[in-house]
Amino acid sequence: MAKDFYTKRRRIIQTLSVLVLLSIPLRFFCFDLDGECMRVFGKDFGLSTMFYPLFTIVGLLLFVVGIGMKKGRLFCSHLCPMHMFLEKVNNPKNKVADNRKRVIILWSLLLSVILTQVIISFFQPLDNQIKLAMSGNLPIIGISLALFGGFMFLFVGYQERFCKKGCPYALIQMLLQSEFTRTMKFTNPEKTCTNCRKCEEICPMDLRARFESKGPDCTNCNLCAEACTTELGQGNTLFHFNDPEPIAPQTR
């Protein structure tokens, strides 16, 4: 399947987001309890200057929420680890693979370990975690097991159902979207759809893409449009982003 510019850009953003997450266990971005400072890629921010990185983080979060009002669930398709997981385990090859359950378990284990470490390593480096766990420290053991078990439960048991019904960002997006929010629109005016269902097979959210792409569960990942292009030929996709614009008031 040929990747268009949108998907290439999305893959770059996904890669950068993974690198940022991995920088936390590596202690490039963390909170140093001993030094009472926040470390951001080699620069330390003490108690009096800590509001600078915190303000930046809050600003980025507000930007993501704000841009979602216009562009839809971009956080999901560009930054969310669950979406990356779903793109992997719900691709057409893995959907019908004999070892599908094994693939789901292995990717769930990997992501659960990484995300657990991302959260705990923000406050405690890995060597301290190991020392505390070996000494029988119940809080670090309990928190680690709870986080790991929770992530495994989501990745193995809920998957896209969590995105549709339990994700806090999905709720925020549903409340903020309007008639001016971007949607993926399916149009078939010349009846050229071959009913190949490749758009449904590729959808990481397990949607009936031709009928549900305009709904709140679509993440605007653009994979259905690429699958349609693969079937009908370059430039002939029946899926297009729809960016409604407010109608300017008419002046007399």
Buried (B, 14 or more C-beta within 10 A) or exposed (E): EEEBEBBEEBEEEBEEBBEEBBBBBEEBBBBBEEEEBBBBEEEEBEEEEBEEBEEEEEEEEEEBBEEBBBBBBBBBBBBBBBBBBBBBBBBBEBEEEEEBEEBBBEBBBEBBBBBBBBBBBBBBBEEBBEEBEEEEBEEBBEBBEEBBEEBBEBBBEBBBEBBBEEBEBBEBBEEEBEEEBBBBEBEEEEEEBEEEBBBBBBBBBBBEBBEBBEEBBBBBBBBBBBBBBBBBEEEEBBBBBBEEEEEEEEEE
